[in-house]
Amino acid sequence: MRAAHVIQIGAPPQPVVLGEPSAGKGEALIAVTSAALNPVELRVAAGRMPGASAPYVPGLEGVGRWRKRPRGL
């Protein structure tokens, strides 16, 4: 999957290709087609939010399609 990846706090997100995610029991898996880097995520990446740690893939909001849907959803 293509993603923005924060490898180190204080560094801007970098575009990378990561392995395909999987869903655990009771979890959904969404194929994200579009996601925004919101100001709060950029503050986390810049180290201006307490408790921030790296590495991580930012993305609080996104648009996509179901790939795996748990029962009841």
C-alpha positions in Angstrom: 0.0 0.0 0.0 1.2 3.5 -0.6 1.2 5.8 2.5 2.7 8.8 4.1 5.1 7.6 6.7 6.5 9.5 9.7 9.8 7.7 10.4 11.1 10.2 12.9 9.4 12.9 15.0 10.4 16.3 13.7 10.7 15.1 10.1 7.9 15.5 7.5 5.9 12.5 6.3 7.5 10.7 3.4 5.8 8.7 0.7 6.5 5.0 1.0 5.2 1.6 -0.1 4.3 -0.7 2.8 3.0 -4.2 3.1 -0.7 -4.9 2.7 -2.6 -4.5 6.0 -4.9 -7.2 7.4 -7.9 -7.1 9.7 -8.1 -9.0 12.9 -11.2 -10.7 14.3 -14.1 -8.2 14.5 -12.1 -5.5 12.6 -12.9 -4.0 9.3 -10.5 -3.5 6.4 -10.9 -0.5 4.1 -9.1 0.1 0.9 -8.4 3.8 1.3 -8.6 5.8 -1.9 -8.0 9.2 -0.5 -6.8 10.6 2.9 -5.8 14.0 4.1 -2.9 15.1 6.2 -4.7 17.4 8.7 -3.0 20.1 10.7 -3.1 18.0 13.9 -1.2 15.2 12.1 1.4 17.6 10.9 1.8 18.9 14.4 2.3 15.4 15.7 4.9 14.7 13.0 6.7 18.0 13.9 6.9 16.9 17.6 4.5 19.6 18.8 2.0 17.1 20.4 2.8 15.4 23.7 3.2 11.7 23.6 4.0 11.5 19.9 6.1 8.6 18.8 7.4 7.2 15.5 7.2 5.4 13.2 3.6 5.8 12.3 1.3 6.3 9.3 -0.9 9.4 9.8 -4.5 9.5 8.6 -7.4 10.5 10.8 -9.8 10.9 7.9 -10.2 8.9 4.7 -12.4 7.7 1.9 -12.4 4.1 0.7 -14.3 0.9 0.0 -14.8 -2.2 2.2 -12.3 -5.0 1.7 -13.4 -7.0 4.7 -16.5 -6.3 6.8 -17.2 -7.8 10.2 -20.6 -9.4 10.8 -23.2 -6.8 11.8 -21.8 -3.9 9.9 
